[in-house]
Amino acid sequence: MSTAVLQSSLPGTQPRRGKVRDIYDFGDRLLFVASDRLSAFDWVLPNGIPDKGRVLTQVSRFWFERLDVNDHVLSLDPTTLPLPVGTDVSSLQGRSMVVRKTEVVPIECVVRGYLAGSGWKEYQTSQTVCGIPLPSGLLQADKLPEPIFTPATKAETGHDENISFKETCNGIGIELATRLRDISIGIYQKASEYALEKGIILADTKFEFGLDGDEIILIDEVLTPDSSRYWPADRYQPGQSPFSYDKQFVRDWLESTSWDKNSPPPAMPDDIVTKTREKYIEAFEVLTGETFPWKQ
């Protein structure tokens, strides 16, 4: 896409740029553009993964259509917006969502069904996850007795910070926190049941919500390989870190280099880019049963 052209259509403003997504304000609507940028260890790498943004958008599209919840999507066709003359529309296709504006709730709604990531690290020291007591003797990647809601603060840069449900209630109110917890766990349970039918374990995921008056709206991306931990069920084994459908190749490669994680990261080699792209596309195709349109 021609970023300069899109910026020039909004005098005096710039797109709000996250690690992966660029957001353009069109007054009553927003244009979300998922780029091919990839972040790891809180750094955006100098080169990206071709079509990664399209995978994230199309996985989100699949789940938004499948889930029975209110969401912010108005259209996946960017030409429904008054794009400036000369915009390269083809570069926007497949990676764009036109969405309605909401008042964003400043909480990451994380649901965990398995013991992994930061949850596993905490469990080893305190037998809790985000302060929630768990049974003794659990192994890494074990399935939890029931899904748990482990919210986090939303960070513009760096890591989100895990907080307790009590802290969430203090921040946004008991009623809203309880509604978000119940909605999030409900979505996770429905999605994890479906994914398992496809041979994929949904270990954990995070949701973002907005408010339109009293209406709670599911926003941003949903149940993508970037916002979720997906494991192939046939390779799953408690007691070890499972293989996952995401940027695992990139993390493993970075760990094998001399990069200190405190300075700009090196560019990814072509084989790491290729393998990572294949995993993202595989996740899309296995989950949705569709062929990825931009595969070649």
N, C-alpha and C positions, 0 to 999 in steps of 0.2 A: 504494500500500500504506500501511497505517497503521504507520509506523515506531514510534510510541510504544507501540502495542499489542504489537508484536513484542519491543521492548526490555523491556517489563514482564513478558514470559514468562520472562525470563532474569534473575532477581534479582541485583542487584549487578554486572551486566555490561552492556556496550554492544556494538552491532555493530561489527566492525572495518571501517572505511570507507576504501576506496581512492579513486582518482580517479574510477573508474566503478562499481566493484562494492562491494556491501555483503555482509558475511559474518556469518552468525549461527551460533552454536555450539549444537548440540543433543546434546552429549555424545559419542556415538559417530559422529555425522554432522554435516555442515555444510550450511547452506543458502546457496547463492550466488545473489544477486539482482543482475542487471545493470541498472543505472539508465539513465536517458536523459542523464546528465551527459556533457559533452564537454570534454576538455582539449586545450589547444594551447599550445605554447611553455611547458610546465610549469605552466600555470594552468588551473584549472577555470572555465569560463565561467559567468556568472550565469544564463543560460538554456540549456536542453538541446535535444536533437533528439528529437521524439516517436517512440517505438518503436525507437529505436537499440538499447536493451538487448535488445529482442526479436530484432532482426536478429543481434546478436552471439551470443546464446544459440542461435538456430536454425541459424546457420552452424556453430557449434561442434557442435551436435547432429548435423548432417549429416556432418561430418568424423569425429566420434567413431564414428559408425555405419559409416563407409566404411573407416576405417583399421584395419589388423590389428595393433593395439597394445593393451596393457593401459591402461585409463584409470580415472578416479576416479568416473565417473558411476554413480549408483545409480538415479536416477529424475529425470524432468523434471516430475513431479507434486508440487508442494509439499504437497499434502494427505496425503502419506505420512508427514509429520512431525506431531507433536502441536502444531499451531498454536493459539495462544490464541483463546478465544471472541471473536468480533467482528472477526477478521482479514478484510480485504478480499481474499479469495482471487483474485478476478478480476484485480486489479492485479498479482498475482504470476504469473499464467498467461503462459507463453511466454517469460518472462525469468528463470526460476528453474531451478536445478539442485541436486538433493540429491546430495551427494557423500560419499565416504568420506574419513576423515582419513588423511593421510600425513605423513611427515617431509619437509618441503619442501627440495629441494636449492637452495642459495642462489646459483644461477647461471642467467642467461638464456641459453638455448641458441639462438643466432642462426645461421641458415644463409642465405648470400647466393649467388644465382645470377647476379646482374647488378650492375653497378657504379653504386651510387646512394647518396644520403644521406651519412652520415658516412664511408662507405667511399670515395665519390668525392672527398670533401674531402681525405682522407688520401692517396689515390692521387696527387693532383695535386702533393703536396709530396714524397712519398717513394717512389712507385711500389709501395706496399704497402697492404694492408688488414688492420688489426689485426696488423701485423708480418709478414703473409704476402706474399712477393714475387709480383708479377704481371707479365705481359708489358708491354713498353713500347708506347706508341701507342694505348692503349685510350681510347675516348670515353665521355662521360657516358652512362649507361644501357646500355653495351655488355654483351653476355652474356659471362660469365666462361668460361674454358676448361673448368672444372668447378666444381660448387658448393663453397663453402668454409665452414668452421665458424668463426665469430667470436664467441666467448662474451662475456658482459658480466656485471658485478655487478648484483645486484638492488637498486634504490634505492627506498625507501619514498616519498621525495619527490625531485623534480628528475629529471635524466637518469640512466639507467643508464650505467656507465662500461665501455667496451670493454677487455678484457684479453686477454692471449695465451693460447694453449693451455697453455704451460708454467706460467703463473700459475694457470690452472684446475686443472692437475694438482697444483700445490703446495697449493691450497686444499681440494680434495675427494678427492685421490688419483688416481694414474695410471689404475687399472682403471676406476673409475667415470667419470672424464672421458672415457676412450676409448669406453666403452659409450654414454655420452650423445651423443658426437660421431657415432658410427656410426648410432645410432637416429635422431638428428635429420636427418642427411643422407638417410637412407633414406626418412623420412616426406616430406621436402621433394621428393625426386625423384618419388615416387609422386604427391604432390599436384600438383606442377607439370605433370606429364604429363597428368593428368586436366584441370586447369584450361585447358591449352592446347587440348585438344579442344573446350572450351567457348568458345574465342576470348579467353581471359584469360591473361596472363603473370603468374606468381607470381615477382616479382623477389627478394623476400626475406621471411623470416618469423622469428618467435621462438617457442620452446616453453618451457614450464616442466614440471619433473618433480618427483615425490615418491618416497619410498621406503617400502615396507611390508616390513620385513625386508630381504631381498636383491632383492625384486621392484621393478623400476623402473616407475613409474606416470605416464602422461601426465596432467597436471592443468591447471586453470585454463581459459581459453578456448583454442581452437586454430584457426589458419588463418582468423581473422576479418579484416575490413577494418581493425580497430584494431591487430592484432598482425602484420599482413602488408602488403606493398606489392603491390597488384594493379593491373595495367595492361591496358586494352583492347588486344588484339593488333593490331587494324586501325588504331590510332592511334599505334602504337609506332614510334619513329624514333631510333636512336642519335645522340648528339650534342646532345640536349636533354632537359630534364626532362619525362618523359612524363606525360600525363593519368592520374590514378589514381582508383580507387574508394574514396575515404575522405573525410576532412575537408578536402580540398584547397580547397574553396570558402571554408571558415572561415579557413584559413591565409592565403589570398590576400587575403581581405577585411581581416583583421587587419593584414596588411602595408601595406594601403592607408590605414589610419587613422593617427592621431597617437599611438596607444598606445605606451608606452615599454618594454613587456614587463617592467617592474620594479614595477608597481603593478597592482591589480585590473583585469582587462580589461573592456571595454565589453560590453553585451548584444548578441547577434546580431540583425540586422534579420530580419523575417519571410521575405524572399525568400532569404536565405542559409540560414535554417533549412529552408525548403521544398526548396531545391536539394540540400542536404546529405542530407536524409532520402531524397530520390529516389535519390541515388547509392548509399546504403547498401542500400536495397531492391532496386535494380537488381543490385547485386553478389550479393545473396542469390538472386535469381531466375535470373540467368544461371548461377551456379555450380551450383545445386541442381536446376534445371529445375522448381521448384515455384512456385506462386503464394504470395506473402507473405500469410498469413491476416489480418493487421491493416492491409492496404494502405490502405483507405479511412478 
